[in-house]
Amino acid sequence: MTEKIKITVAIIAKNEEKKIAKCLESVRWADEVVVVDGFSQDKTVEIANSYGAKVIQHKFTGSFADERNVGMDSARNDWVLHIDADDVVTEVFRVKLELALAGNEDMVVYKFRRKNFFLGHPMDHGGFHHYIPNLVNRRFARYEGAVHEIPVYRGRAGVIEADIEHFPFDSIAQFVDRQNRYTDIAARGMLKDNGILHESEIKKRMLARAFKAFWKSYVKKQGYREGFYGLLFAILFSFIEFAKWAKYWELTKKGNNA
């Protein structure tokens, strides 16, 4: 019989006491669980310890790629499944993951879908149900990117046709609060990459990117099929683009006045 390939599950978390227990319960099958904690001020660490997880406290550097890489560096197994504290790994996913690795044909990364829940509603359309390459062999991959981090790898990528469930927020206020933090990071990255653009160009990109985000979510990705949830998500999704460019503009003004 082929020896079972051991898996480390790496979770990034901060102040997730309300959700992390459900996440940890769903990965009890893992050979190792590593929680990269951003110095939580609630009971996140206490809960993680109660499940036998290895807790690594790491101050957030402004890059979620750093969080992922810390998780990989702390793992004792080559294969690492990267998830968040608000994810739930289904039994169907676990079975298909093990089957994929048992039949591994020199793959170094596996993509799978995240089934996102928007205010408790499962989103199959609107661009909120997409593939992410978050099962990686740490010997061949490192994460890059401040907000939408992805693994840069050498080798072949496979696909696991099963979903992990993701419950990122329970209210619009929580969504806005999270995106406020993410757009801060994104705006600083845009300033670094673009320098200081002329106001006319900023205005053009701000409006064009916001409209494109709405069109992509609601029309191209068929968000309209989700009813009012799809409309609301498309509007909020477009606002993320608007907020990034508005904050970038604000940073350019501060730079000019410095």
Phi, psi and omega in degrees: 000144178288134179293135181295133178282130183278144185237137168254132172259123180250124185240131172259138187206152169203122179053053183244036184299335182280341186237337191291332179297317179296321177296310182296324178298325183283350180239027177300336181288343186294150179287337179202143175234126178245127176249117175268106187255132181272047180058060179300147179253006177247210185264019181304310182295318179300317179293317179299318178296324181293338177266003178080016180285152171275117183260124176245115178272128187217121180291132182296130184263357186101001181225122177288339175298321178300320179298315179297317182293325175298318177299317179293318181295335182269355183278147176263352178252155180289318183273126183233125174264117182264123177222176176250167183293343178258019174262154173230124180269118183282161178294323178299318179296316181302314181297314182290329175297312181296322178295321180296315182289328179294328179257025185304125178249064179063026175284148177243348179216145172236135175264151175206166181268148172252119177272105183274142177249120180257109184055039178087355182261125178291129184255107176266346182228174179090008179081014183253019180219082191229169180278140173230138183270064190252016166248110190230152170269114190294346178287343186236008186217146171221145181274146174223153178113135184286310184253300180267073186288143177222153177280134171262124190222161176247112180135197187261151178245135176250180182230135172254116183274071176202155184258147161259138181270136185234126182239075190287334181201153182251356182205162177295323179300319179293321177299311182297319180297316180294315181292334175298319178291315182295320181289333172301312180297315182297319182296320178295322177294322178295321178295320179295319184280322187260344189070207181257108178276160177292149183303323180297322179289322177298314180300316180299312182291321181302310183288319182293316182292323179294315179296317181298320179297317178297312182299317181296316183287311189276325184256297185298316179269010173059041177298336178302337180288348177267008179069218183295329176301318181293320178295312181298317180295319181297320178295314179294322179297319179291327179294330177301314179296317178301315182295321179300314182286328176295319179288325175298315178302317179299319179294323179294324178293320178295323180293322179290333182270353184289000000 
